Amino acid sequence: METTGRLSTPRAQRVRRSRGARLVVVAVMLFLAGALIRLQVLHGADYARTARENRMRPLAIPAPRGTIYDRHGLVIAENVPGYQIQLMPAHPDTMAAQLARLRPVLGLTDADIARAQRKWQRQKHLPMVLLSDAPPLAVARLEEQLFRYPGVLVHEYAKRSYPAGAAVAHLIGYVSEISEAELARPEFAGYQQGQWIGKSGLEGQYERALGGQPGMRFLEVDAWGRIKRWLPESMGLPPVPGRDLQLSLDLDLQRYVAGIFPRGYNGAFVAIDPRTGGVLALYSHPSFDPNQFIGGISAEHYARLRDDPNKPLLDRAAGSRQPPASTWKLMVAAMALDLNAIRPEEIMPIPCTGGMWFGRYARCWGVHGYQDLMHGILNSCDVYFYQVGIRIGLKRFMDLGSRLGFQRRTGIDLPTEVRNEFPLGLDWFQKTYGYAPNENEVMTWSIGQGAVVMTPLKMAVLYALLARPDGVALMPRLAETDTPRVAFDMRISEANLNIMRMGLRRVVGPGGTAAQSRLENWDFMGKTGTAQACQGCALRDHAWFVGMAGPKGKHPEIVAAMFIEHGQHGYFPSGIVANAVNFYLNRKYGRPFDPYPTPRERYPRGLPVGPWVNTPVEDYVMTDTDEYPSMRPGAPRPGAGAKPAGSNRP
């Protein structure tokens, strides 16, 4: 028994060990089988995708932005070939070595490299963008020896370009790369880092329409990140181009205004077609070149623009406001006529002797004697309009003006437009200016000073009320996308419109404040304005002129407002407005271009001037009301179906 026990013990041990080994083998096999099932069955698709991603690199393809055209089909914003230099993701040491080798070839600075690395840190799985808008010479140098730089990609794309440059900067805006702050905003939901967007102007206003949808292409790379080939386009997503945009703008007129704008002065020019509300020109001076923002403007250049005391980035046409001075007197007259506070033929009881008393002494710029409405406009007599304002009264002035919407924006399709300023009530005035207004405060408001502050765009729109036979002004639009809507409705009668136009014609006639800006071939009329730059300071006054013109015997077809900072007198911009409307109408009706159409330009050059210069102003009976559907018997007024905004009529 002892021998048998000694023999069986080793055998039993071997049996136990073999069983244990078999169990271990089975366990290992089961584990491996489970791993294989997990790898190939449960997570096979995930690992396959990871493998593909290791050899494929996605590359966003920007969508070509829509082209922007003027009213005649001239290009305002287009796409031209641009080049982007990208570096594929790799080991940090490898990328650093590549950057060092690329520096002399591409002319990279420390700031360029730091900016590229900072952006790349946000999305390391995407290529590092070294240059968004690479110079063609640098691209050519790189292409010649691209085989020396594995992982470097030269990507051609549709780059934005503005052929008119600074002439259209404030209205067209510019495009640039979307920022992190913008990515977090709801209006940019679906946008990606690195995508370019419209930052201001029409590019920003119509970003969704112009921008399109970016596409995606894939590159195949090896284990070292070297580019092997583009994968077929069918494996990616093609970009969806943006939609084109047609404007009411007249690009030739815009360029012409930019060319004749007086150098050394800051200001703005706006022109509108009163029949449609379409903006014909919108120029702010000084300007900047929006092409310099393409691909990202340097910090130094942007700082120069930002810190320039002349503020070239400021949109003075729609984004800056000033007291409108005597150009505002026509709106005061329209308010008084609406309230039946005056009659056009009525002579005010107090003659102009250089000023008048009403709780305080208020001066006039001249001595004009007794005045009616037409002569009050012709002579720009402050004393006449002081009395008009007093007739309206402080409270009625504020109530009617606020109901009419003098303080509102015009609604133009530009993001830079600011609100205008108008005294909305006693509480508003107290809160804004810190004191309660006296009754004689209305005298200051009646001549366009004090609490009345308007943009040049707003003044152009308000004068469109006087250019149309139905006394309404349409909302100004740059893009021809919407049905015209009423912006302001004062329902001025045709008889009262004729009286006010009689005064405006005489402003540019013999003896008027802009007599030397008269035009021979067109019915040109307007109003000068001289606004205090500041109370009691040594700065020169600002200059305004708002005018309108058209064929004789027809309603005006263009309304233009011009503002010149420290231009001293409205006579100054009146000649520029005359040149601009003459340029527009001559081209519209096929007349030869005359660079010196006004007496003020012909006399100094020794050019002949006809007897029309000194002939009395002729008043015309307008015959083109058929062009205005609202003037037809029984026809609804523009914007019918709801009470027009600001109307004080039932």
C-alpha positions as CSV (number, residue, x, y, z in Angstrom):
1,M,0.0,0.0,0.0
2,E,2.8,2.4,0.7
3,T,4.5,1.6,-2.6
4,T,1.2,2.2,-4.4
5,G,0.7,5.5,-2.7
6,R,4.2,6.6,-3.6
7,L,3.6,5.7,-7.2
8,S,0.2,7.3,-7.5
9,T,1.1,10.6,-5.9
10,P,3.3,11.9,-8.8
11,R,0.7,10.7,-11.3
12,A,-2.1,12.4,-9.5
13,Q,0.0,15.5,-9.4
14,R,0.6,15.4,-13.2
15,V,-3.1,14.8,-13.8
16,R,-3.9,17.9,-11.7
17,R,-1.3,19.9,-13.4
18,S,-2.5,18.9,-16.9
19,R,-6.0,19.7,-15.9
20,G,-4.9,23.1,-14.6
21,A,-3.0,23.7,-17.8
22,R,-5.9,22.8,-19.9
23,L,-8.1,25.2,-17.9
24,V,-5.5,28.0,-18.4
25,V,-5.4,27.3,-22.1
26,V,-9.2,27.3,-22.3
27,A,-9.4,30.5,-20.3
28,V,-6.7,32.1,-22.5
29,M,-8.5,31.0,-25.7
30,L,-11.8,32.3,-24.3
31,F,-10.2,35.6,-23.5
32,L,-8.7,35.8,-26.9
33,A,-11.9,34.8,-28.5
34,G,-13.7,37.5,-26.5
35,A,-11.1,40.0,-27.5
36,L,-11.5,39.1,-31.1
37,I,-15.3,39.3,-30.9
38,R,-15.0,42.7,-29.2
39,L,-12.4,43.8,-31.8
40,Q,-14.1,42.5,-34.9
41,V,-17.8,42.2,-34.1
42,L,-18.7,44.6,-31.3
43,H,-16.3,47.4,-32.0
44,G,-15.1,46.5,-35.5
45,A,-16.6,49.5,-37.1
46,D,-15.1,51.9,-34.5
47,Y,-11.6,50.4,-34.9
48,A,-11.9,50.4,-38.7
49,R,-12.9,54.1,-38.6
50,T,-10.0,54.8,-36.3
51,A,-7.6,53.1,-38.8
52,R,-9.0,55.1,-41.6
53,E,-8.7,58.3,-39.7
54,N,-5.1,57.5,-39.0
55,R,-4.4,57.4,-42.7
56,M,-7.0,60.0,-43.8
57,R,-6.9,63.7,-42.8
58,P,-10.0,65.8,-43.3
59,L,-9.6,69.2,-45.0
60,A,-12.4,71.8,-45.0
61,I,-13.1,73.3,-48.4
62,P,-14.4,76.9,-48.2
63,A,-17.5,77.6,-50.2
64,P,-17.1,80.3,-52.9
65,R,-19.0,83.3,-51.6
66,G,-21.8,84.8,-53.8
67,T,-20.8,87.6,-56.1
68,I,-22.2,91.0,-55.3
69,Y,-23.2,93.2,-58.3
70,D,-24.4,96.8,-58.6
71,R,-27.6,97.8,-60.4
72,H,-25.9,97.6,-63.8
73,G,-24.2,94.3,-63.2
74,L,-20.8,95.7,-62.3
75,V,-18.9,93.5,-59.8
76,I,-18.5,94.9,-56.3
77,A,-17.3,91.8,-54.5
78,E,-16.0,88.7,-56.3
79,N,-13.8,85.6,-55.8
80,V,-10.2,85.3,-57.1
81,P,-7.7,82.4,-56.6
82,G,-6.0,82.4,-53.2
83,Y,-3.5,80.1,-51.6
84,Q,-3.3,78.7,-48.1
85,I,-0.2,77.0,-46.7
86,Q,-1.0,74.2,-44.3
87,L,1.1,71.8,-42.2
88,M,-0.3,68.3,-41.4
89,P,-0.4,67.2,-37.8
90,A,2.7,65.2,-36.6
91,H,5.0,64.8,-33.7
92,P,5.7,68.2,-32.1
93,D,9.5,67.9,-32.9
94,T,8.7,67.1,-36.5
95,M,6.4,70.0,-36.9
96,A,8.9,72.4,-35.2
97,A,11.7,71.2,-37.6
98,Q,9.4,71.8,-40.6
99,L,8.5,75.3,-39.4
100,A,12.2,76.1,-39.1
101,R,12.8,74.9,-42.6
102,L,9.8,76.8,-44.0
103,R,10.6,80.1,-42.4
104,P,13.0,81.4,-45.1
105,V,11.0,80.0,-48.0
106,L,7.7,81.5,-46.9
107,G,9.1,84.5,-45.1
108,L,7.4,83.5,-41.9
109,T,7.9,85.8,-38.9
110,D,7.8,84.8,-35.2
111,A,4.3,86.4,-35.0
112,D,3.1,84.3,-38.0
113,I,4.3,81.1,-36.4
114,A,2.9,82.0,-32.9
115,R,-0.5,82.9,-34.4
116,A,-0.6,79.6,-36.4
117,Q,0.4,77.5,-33.4
118,R,-2.2,79.3,-31.2
119,K,-5.0,78.6,-33.6
120,W,-3.9,75.0,-34.1
121,Q,-4.0,74.3,-30.3
122,R,-7.8,74.5,-30.5
123,Q,-8.1,71.6,-33.0
124,K,-5.0,69.6,-33.2
125,H,-6.5,66.9,-35.5
126,L,-6.7,69.5,-38.3
127,P,-3.8,70.8,-40.3
128,M,-2.0,73.9,-39.0
129,V,-2.7,76.9,-41.2
130,L,0.6,78.8,-41.6
131,L,-0.6,81.4,-44.1
132,S,-4.2,82.1,-44.9
133,D,-3.4,84.3,-47.9
134,A,0.0,83.3,-49.0
135,P,1.8,85.7,-51.5
136,P,2.0,84.2,-55.0
137,L,5.8,84.5,-55.0
138,A,6.1,82.5,-51.8
139,V,3.7,79.9,-53.2
140,A,5.9,79.6,-56.3
141,R,9.1,79.1,-54.3
142,L,7.4,76.4,-52.2
143,E,5.9,74.6,-55.2
144,E,9.3,74.3,-56.9
145,Q,10.6,72.2,-54.0
146,L,7.5,70.8,-52.3
147,F,9.0,67.3,-52.3
148,R,11.5,68.6,-49.7
149,Y,8.7,69.4,-47.3
150,P,6.6,66.3,-46.4
151,G,3.3,67.1,-44.7
152,V,3.1,70.6,-46.3
153,L,0.0,71.3,-48.4
154,V,-0.6,74.2,-50.8
155,H,-4.4,74.6,-50.9
156,E,-6.0,76.8,-53.6
157,Y,-9.4,78.4,-52.7
158,A,-11.8,81.2,-53.7
159,K,-10.4,84.4,-52.1
160,R,-12.7,87.4,-51.7
161,S,-11.7,90.5,-53.6
162,Y,-13.2,94.0,-53.8
163,P,-12.2,95.7,-57.1
164,A,-13.5,99.1,-56.0
165,G,-11.4,98.9,-52.8
166,A,-11.8,101.9,-50.5
167,A,-14.7,103.4,-52.5
168,V,-17.1,100.7,-51.1
169,A,-15.4,99.8,-47.8
170,H,-18.1,100.9,-45.4
171,L,-21.0,99.5,-47.2
172,I,-19.5,96.2,-48.4
173,G,-17.6,95.4,-45.2
174,Y,-15.0,92.5,-45.3
175,V,-14.6,88.9,-44.5
176,S,-12.3,87.2,-42.0
177,E,-11.9,84.0,-40.0
178,I,-14.6,83.4,-37.4
179,S,-13.6,83.9,-33.8
180,E,-14.2,81.8,-30.8
181,A,-16.6,84.4,-29.4
182,E,-18.6,84.3,-32.7
183,L,-18.7,80.5,-32.7
184,A,-20.5,80.6,-29.4
185,R,-23.3,82.9,-30.8
186,P,-26.5,81.3,-31.9
187,E,-26.5,83.0,-35.3
188,F,-23.4,81.1,-36.2
189,A,-24.7,77.7,-35.2
190,G,-23.2,75.1,-37.5
191,Y,-20.1,77.1,-38.3
192,Q,-16.6,75.6,-37.7
193,Q,-13.3,76.9,-36.6
194,G,-11.3,78.3,-39.5
195,Q,-14.4,79.2,-41.6
196,W,-14.5,82.7,-43.0
197,I,-17.5,84.9,-42.5
198,G,-18.7,88.4,-43.3
199,K,-17.6,90.7,-40.5
200,S,-19.3,93.9,-41.3
201,G,-21.3,95.8,-44.0
202,L,-23.3,93.8,-46.5
203,E,-20.9,90.8,-46.1
204,G,-22.0,90.5,-42.5
205,Q,-25.7,91.5,-43.1
206,Y,-26.2,88.8,-45.8
207,E,-23.7,86.2,-44.4
208,R,-26.1,83.3,-44.5
209,A,-27.0,83.9,-48.2
210,L,-23.5,84.9,-49.4
211,G,-21.5,82.4,-47.4
212,G,-22.8,79.1,-48.7
213,Q,-21.9,75.8,-47.1
214,P,-18.2,74.6,-46.8
215,G,-17.3,71.1,-48.1
216,M,-14.9,68.4,-47.0
217,R,-12.0,66.6,-48.8
218,F,-9.7,63.9,-47.5
219,L,-6.0,63.4,-47.8
220,E,-4.3,60.0,-47.4
221,V,-1.1,60.1,-45.3
222,D,1.4,57.5,-44.3
223,A,2.5,56.6,-40.7
224,W,4.9,59.5,-40.7
225,G,2.2,62.0,-41.7
226,R,3.5,62.5,-45.2
227,I,0.9,63.3,-47.8
228,K,0.4,60.5,-50.3
229,R,-2.6,61.5,-52.3
230,W,-6.0,63.2,-52.4
231,L,-8.8,60.7,-52.0
232,P,-11.6,60.8,-54.5
233,E,-14.1,63.7,-54.2
234,S,-16.9,61.2,-53.8
235,M,-15.6,60.3,-50.4
236,G,-16.0,63.9,-49.2
237,L,-18.7,66.6,-49.4
238,P,-18.7,69.3,-52.1
239,P,-19.1,72.9,-51.0
240,V,-22.3,74.7,-51.7
241,P,-21.6,78.1,-53.3
242,G,-23.2,81.2,-51.8
243,R,-26.0,83.0,-53.5
244,D,-25.3,86.1,-55.6
245,L,-26.6,89.5,-54.4
246,Q,-27.9,92.3,-56.6
247,L,-27.7,95.9,-55.3
248,S,-29.4,99.1,-56.1
249,L,-26.0,100.8,-55.8
250,D,-24.6,102.6,-58.8
251,L,-20.9,101.7,-58.6
252,D,-19.9,104.4,-61.2
253,L,-21.6,107.0,-59.1
254,Q,-20.0,105.6,-55.9
255,R,-16.6,105.8,-57.5
256,Y,-17.2,109.3,-58.8
257,V,-18.2,110.6,-55.4
258,A,-15.1,109.0,-53.8
259,G,-13.0,110.7,-56.5
260,I,-14.4,114.2,-56.0
261,F,-14.8,114.1,-52.2
262,P,-12.6,117.0,-50.9
263,R,-9.3,115.7,-49.5
264,G,-8.4,116.8,-46.1
265,Y,-12.0,116.7,-44.9
266,N,-14.0,114.0,-43.1
267,G,-17.6,113.4,-44.0
268,A,-20.2,111.3,-45.9
269,F,-22.4,111.2,-49.0
270,V,-25.7,109.4,-49.4
271,A,-27.8,109.2,-52.5
272,I,-31.3,107.5,-52.8
273,D,-33.8,106.8,-55.5
274,P,-36.9,108.2,-53.8
275,R,-39.3,106.2,-56.0
276,T,-37.9,102.8,-54.8
277,G,-35.9,103.5,-51.7
278,G,-32.9,102.0,-53.4
279,V,-29.5,103.4,-52.3
280,L,-27.6,104.7,-55.2
281,A,-24.4,105.7,-53.3
282,L,-23.2,105.5,-49.7
283,Y,-19.7,106.8,-49.1
284,S,-17.8,107.7,-45.9
285,H,-14.5,109.5,-45.9
286,P,-11.8,108.7,-45.0
287,S,-12.0,105.1,-45.9
288,F,-9.9,102.0,-45.9
289,D,-9.1,99.1,-48.3
290,P,-11.2,96.1,-47.3
291,N,-8.9,93.9,-49.4
292,Q,-6.3,94.3,-46.6
293,F,-8.5,92.3,-44.2
294,I,-8.6,89.3,-46.5
295,G,-6.8,86.4,-44.8
296,G,-6.4,88.3,-41.6
297,I,-5.0,91.8,-41.2
298,S,-1.8,92.3,-39.2
299,A,-2.1,93.6,-35.7
300,E,0.1,96.6,-36.6
301,H,-2.0,97.6,-39.6
302,Y,-5.2,97.3,-37.7
303,A,-3.8,99.3,-34.8
304,R,-2.9,102.1,-37.2
305,L,-6.5,102.1,-38.6
306,R,-8.0,101.9,-35.1
307,D,-5.9,104.7,-33.6
308,D,-6.0,107.1,-36.6
309,P,-7.5,110.3,-35.3
310,N,-9.6,110.6,-38.5
311,K,-11.3,107.3,-37.7
312,P,-11.3,105.7,-41.2
313,L,-13.2,102.6,-39.8
314,L,-16.1,104.8,-38.8
315,D,-19.1,104.7,-41.1
316,R,-20.1,108.4,-41.1
317,A,-23.0,107.9,-43.5
318,A,-25.1,105.6,-41.3
319,G,-23.1,105.0,-38.2
320,S,-22.4,108.6,-37.1
321,R,-24.8,111.5,-36.3
322,Q,-24.5,115.2,-36.1
323,P,-26.9,118.2,-35.7
324,P,-28.5,118.7,-39.1
325,A,-28.7,122.5,-38.8
326,S,-30.8,124.3,-41.4
327,T,-31.5,121.2,-43.5
328,W,-33.8,120.3,-40.6
329,K,-36.0,123.4,-41.2
330,L,-37.9,121.6,-43.9
331,M,-39.0,118.9,-41.4
332,V,-40.1,121.6,-39.0
333,A,-42.2,123.2,-41.8
334,A,-43.7,119.8,-42.6
335,M,-44.7,119.3,-38.9
336,A,-46.2,122.8,-38.7
337,L,-48.2,122.2,-41.9
338,D,-49.4,118.9,-40.6
339,L,-50.7,120.5,-37.4
340,N,-52.1,123.5,-39.3
341,A,-49.9,125.7,-37.2
342,I,-48.9,127.8,-40.2
343,R,-50.1,128.6,-43.7
344,P,-47.5,128.6,-46.5
345,E,-48.5,132.1,-47.6
346,E,-48.6,133.5,-44.1
347,I,-46.1,136.2,-43.2
348,M,-44.8,135.8,-39.7
349,P,-45.6,138.7,-37.4
350,I,-42.0,139.3,-36.2
351,P,-39.6,140.5,-38.9
352,C,-36.0,139.3,-38.9
353,T,-33.8,142.1,-37.7
354,G,-30.9,139.8,-36.9
355,G,-32.6,137.9,-34.0
356,M,-35.6,137.8,-31.7
357,W,-36.7,137.5,-28.1
358,F,-38.6,134.7,-26.6
359,G,-37.5,134.3,-23.0
360,R,-34.0,134.8,-24.3
361,Y,-32.4,136.4,-27.4
362,A,-31.8,134.1,-30.3
363,R,-29.7,135.3,-33.2
364,C,-30.2,134.8,-37.0
365,W,-27.3,134.7,-39.4
366,G,-28.6,137.7,-41.3
367,V,-31.3,140.3,-41.6
368,H,-34.3,139.2,-43.7
369,G,-37.3,141.3,-42.7
370,Y,-40.8,139.8,-43.0
371,Q,-40.9,136.2,-44.3
372,D,-43.3,133.6,-45.5
373,L,-42.5,129.9,-45.8
374,M,-41.0,130.0,-49.3
375,H,-38.7,133.0,-48.4
376,G,-37.9,131.5,-45.0
377,I,-36.5,128.5,-46.8
378,L,-34.8,130.6,-49.5
379,N,-33.1,132.8,-46.9
380,S,-32.7,130.1,-44.3
381,C,-34.1,132.6,-41.9
382,D,-33.7,131.5,-38.3
383,V,-36.2,134.1,-37.0
384,Y,-38.9,132.7,-39.3
385,F,-38.4,129.1,-38.1
386,Y,-38.1,130.2,-34.4
387,Q,-41.7,131.4,-34.8
388,V,-42.7,128.2,-36.5
389,G,-41.3,126.2,-33.6
390,I,-43.0,128.4,-31.1
391,R,-46.3,127.9,-33.0
392,I,-45.9,124.2,-32.7
393,G,-45.0,124.3,-29.1
394,L,-42.5,122.4,-27.0
395,K,-44.8,119.4,-26.1
396,R,-46.4,119.1,-29.5
397,F,-43.0,119.2,-31.1
398,M,-41.7,116.3,-29.0
399,D,-45.0,114.3,-29.3
400,L,-45.4,114.6,-33.1
401,G,-41.7,114.1,-33.8
402,S,-41.5,110.9,-31.7
403,R,-44.7,109.6,-33.3
404,L,-43.3,110.2,-36.8
405,G,-40.2,108.3,-35.8
406,F,-37.5,111.0,-36.2
407,Q,-35.5,109.2,-33.5
408,R,-35.7,105.8,-35.2
409,R,-33.2,104.1,-37.6
410,T,-34.2,104.1,-41.2
411,G,-34.1,100.3,-41.4
412,I,-31.4,100.1,-44.1
413,D,-29.8,96.7,-44.5
414,L,-26.5,97.7,-42.9
415,P,-25.5,96.6,-39.4
416,T,-23.6,99.9,-38.8
417,E,-26.7,102.1,-38.7
418,V,-27.2,103.9,-35.4
419,R,-30.3,105.5,-33.9
420,N,-30.9,109.2,-34.4
421,E,-31.6,111.6,-31.5
422,F,-34.8,113.5,-31.0
423,P,-36.4,114.9,-27.8
424,L,-38.9,112.2,-27.0
425,G,-40.5,113.9,-23.9
426,L,-39.9,115.9,-20.8
427,D,-38.7,112.8,-18.8
428,W,-36.4,111.8,-21.6
429,F,-34.9,115.2,-21.9
430,Q,-34.4,115.5,-18.1
431,K,-32.7,112.1,-18.0
432,T,-30.5,112.8,-21.1
433,Y,-29.5,116.4,-20.4
434,G,-29.9,116.7,-16.7
435,Y,-32.4,119.6,-16.7
436,A,-36.0,120.3,-17.6
437,P,-36.3,122.2,-20.9
438,N,-37.8,125.7,-21.0
439,E,-40.5,126.5,-23.6
440,N,-37.9,128.5,-25.6
441,E,-35.8,125.3,-26.1
442,V,-38.0,124.6,-29.1
443,M,-36.3,127.5,-30.9
444,T,-33.0,125.6,-30.9
445,W,-34.6,122.4,-32.1
446,S,-36.4,124.3,-34.9
447,I,-33.1,125.2,-36.6
448,G,-31.6,121.7,-36.2
449,Q,-29.4,122.2,-33.2
450,G,-29.4,120.9,-29.6
451,A,-31.2,117.7,-29.0
452,V,-31.9,117.0,-32.7
453,V,-29.0,114.8,-34.1
454,M,-29.3,112.9,-37.4
455,T,-27.2,110.7,-39.6
456,P,-26.7,111.8,-43.3
457,L,-28.6,108.6,-44.3
458,K,-31.6,109.7,-42.2
459,M,-31.6,113.2,-43.7
460,A,-31.6,111.7,-47.2
461,V,-34.6,109.5,-46.4
462,L,-36.5,112.4,-44.8
463,Y,-35.9,114.6,-47.9
464,A,-37.3,111.7,-50.0
465,L,-40.6,112.7,-48.4
466,L,-40.3,116.0,-50.4
467,A,-39.2,114.3,-53.6
468,R,-42.3,112.1,-53.9
469,P,-45.8,113.4,-54.7
470,D,-47.4,111.3,-51.9
471,G,-45.4,112.6,-49.0
472,V,-44.0,109.2,-47.9
473,A,-40.4,107.9,-47.8
474,L,-39.6,104.3,-48.4
475,M,-37.2,102.3,-46.3
476,P,-33.7,102.5,-47.9
477,R,-32.3,99.3,-49.2
478,L,-28.9,98.4,-50.7
479,A,-29.9,94.8,-51.7
480,E,-32.7,94.4,-54.2
481,T,-34.4,91.6,-52.2
482,D,-37.4,93.1,-50.5
483,T,-40.7,94.8,-51.5
484,P,-40.3,98.5,-50.7
485,R,-41.8,99.4,-47.3
486,V,-42.8,102.7,-45.9
487,A,-40.3,104.2,-43.5
488,F,-41.9,107.6,-42.8
489,D,-45.3,109.0,-43.8
490,M,-46.1,112.7,-43.2
491,R,-48.9,112.9,-45.9
492,I,-47.8,116.3,-47.0
493,S,-50.3,117.7,-49.5
494,E,-49.2,118.3,-53.1
495,A,-49.8,122.0,-52.7
496,N,-47.6,122.2,-49.6
497,L,-45.0,120.1,-51.3
498,N,-44.9,122.6,-54.2
499,I,-44.5,125.5,-51.8
500,M,-41.5,123.9,-50.1
501,R,-40.0,122.9,-53.4
502,M,-40.3,126.5,-54.6
503,G,-38.1,127.5,-51.6
504,L,-35.6,124.7,-52.2
505,R,-35.3,125.7,-55.9
506,R,-34.5,129.2,-55.0
507,V,-31.7,128.1,-52.6
508,V,-29.7,127.3,-55.7
509,G,-31.1,130.1,-57.8
510,P,-30.0,133.8,-58.0
511,G,-29.5,135.2,-54.5
512,G,-29.8,131.8,-52.8
513,T,-27.3,130.4,-50.3
514,A,-26.0,127.9,-52.9
515,A,-26.6,130.0,-56.1
516,Q,-23.3,129.1,-57.7
517,S,-24.2,125.4,-57.5
518,R,-27.1,125.7,-60.0
519,L,-27.4,123.2,-62.9
520,E,-28.5,124.1,-66.4
521,N,-30.1,120.9,-67.6
522,W,-31.9,119.5,-64.5
523,D,-34.4,120.7,-61.9
524,F,-32.0,120.9,-59.0
525,M,-33.0,122.0,-55.5
526,G,-31.8,121.7,-52.0
527,K,-31.0,123.2,-48.6
528,T,-27.7,124.3,-47.0
529,G,-27.0,123.8,-43.4
530,T,-24.2,125.1,-41.0
531,A,-24.0,123.3,-37.7
532,Q,-22.1,124.3,-34.6
533,A,-19.3,121.9,-33.9
534,C,-19.4,122.7,-30.2
535,Q,-20.8,125.4,-28.0
536,G,-18.3,128.2,-27.6
537,C,-15.3,126.3,-29.0
538,A,-12.8,127.4,-31.7
539,L,-13.6,124.5,-34.1
540,R,-15.1,125.4,-37.4
541,D,-18.7,124.7,-38.0
542,H,-19.9,121.6,-39.9
543,A,-21.4,121.8,-43.4
544,W,-24.5,120.1,-44.7
545,F,-26.4,120.1,-48.0
546,V,-29.4,117.9,-48.8
547,G,-30.7,118.2,-52.4
548,M,-32.7,116.5,-55.1
549,A,-32.8,116.6,-58.9
550,G,-34.6,115.2,-61.9
551,P,-35.8,116.2,-65.4
552,K,-37.6,119.5,-65.5
553,G,-41.4,119.0,-65.0
554,K,-40.9,115.6,-63.4
555,H,-40.6,114.5,-59.8
556,P,-37.0,114.2,-58.5
557,E,-35.2,110.9,-59.3
558,I,-32.3,111.3,-57.0
559,V,-32.0,112.6,-53.4
560,A,-28.5,113.2,-52.0
561,A,-27.3,114.3,-48.6
562,M,-23.7,115.4,-47.8
563,F,-22.0,116.2,-44.5
564,I,-18.5,117.6,-44.2
565,E,-16.9,117.9,-40.8
566,H,-15.7,121.5,-40.1
567,G,-16.7,122.4,-43.7
568,Q,-17.8,125.8,-42.3
569,H,-20.8,126.4,-44.6
570,G,-23.4,124.4,-46.5
571,Y,-22.3,126.2,-49.7
572,F,-19.2,123.9,-49.7
573,P,-21.0,120.5,-50.1
574,S,-23.7,122.0,-52.4
575,G,-21.3,122.0,-55.4
576,I,-20.3,118.4,-54.8
577,V,-23.9,117.2,-54.5
578,A,-24.6,119.2,-57.8
579,N,-21.8,117.4,-59.5
580,A,-22.9,114.0,-58.3
581,V,-26.6,114.3,-59.3
582,N,-25.5,115.8,-62.6
583,F,-23.2,112.8,-63.2
584,Y,-26.0,110.3,-62.4
585,L,-28.7,112.0,-64.5
586,N,-26.4,112.6,-67.5
587,R,-25.6,108.9,-67.6
588,K,-29.1,107.8,-67.0
589,Y,-30.4,109.9,-69.9
590,G,-27.4,109.5,-72.3
591,R,-26.1,113.0,-72.1
592,P,-22.4,113.7,-72.4
593,F,-20.4,113.9,-69.2
594,D,-19.6,117.5,-68.0
595,P,-16.9,117.6,-65.3
596,Y,-17.7,121.3,-64.5
597,P,-21.4,121.7,-64.7
598,T,-21.8,124.5,-62.1
599,P,-20.9,128.2,-62.3
600,R,-18.7,127.9,-59.2
601,E,-16.4,125.6,-61.2
602,R,-16.7,127.2,-64.6
603,Y,-15.9,130.8,-63.6
604,P,-12.4,130.0,-62.1
605,R,-11.5,128.0,-65.2
606,G,-12.5,130.6,-67.7
607,L,-15.3,128.4,-69.2
608,P,-18.3,130.0,-70.7
609,V,-21.5,130.3,-68.6
610,G,-24.8,130.9,-70.3
611,P,-27.5,133.4,-69.3
612,W,-29.4,130.7,-67.4
613,V,-27.1,131.4,-64.4
614,N,-28.9,134.6,-63.6
615,T,-32.4,133.9,-64.9
616,P,-35.2,133.6,-62.3
617,V,-36.0,130.2,-61.0
618,E,-38.8,128.5,-62.9
619,D,-41.4,126.4,-61.0
620,Y,-42.6,123.3,-62.8
621,V,-45.9,121.5,-62.8
622,M,-45.0,117.8,-62.2
623,T,-46.4,115.4,-64.8
624,D,-45.1,112.0,-63.8
625,T,-47.5,110.9,-61.0
626,D,-48.4,107.9,-63.1
627,E,-45.0,106.4,-61.9
628,Y,-46.4,106.4,-58.4
629,P,-49.2,103.8,-58.0
630,S,-50.4,105.4,-54.7
631,M,-51.3,108.6,-56.7
632,R,-53.9,106.8,-58.9
633,P,-57.5,107.3,-57.9
634,G,-58.7,104.7,-55.5
635,A,-55.3,103.1,-55.2
636,P,-53.9,102.1,-51.7
637,R,-51.0,104.0,-50.4
638,P,-47.6,102.3,-50.0
639,G,-47.7,99.9,-47.0
640,A,-51.5,99.8,-47.0
641,G,-53.2,97.4,-44.6
642,A,-51.8,99.0,-41.5
643,K,-51.4,102.5,-40.2
644,P,-48.1,103.8,-41.5
645,A,-45.4,104.0,-38.9
646,G,-45.3,107.4,-37.3
647,S,-48.4,108.8,-39.0
648,N,-50.4,111.3,-37.0
649,R,-53.5,110.8,-39.2
650,P,-56.3,108.4,-38.6
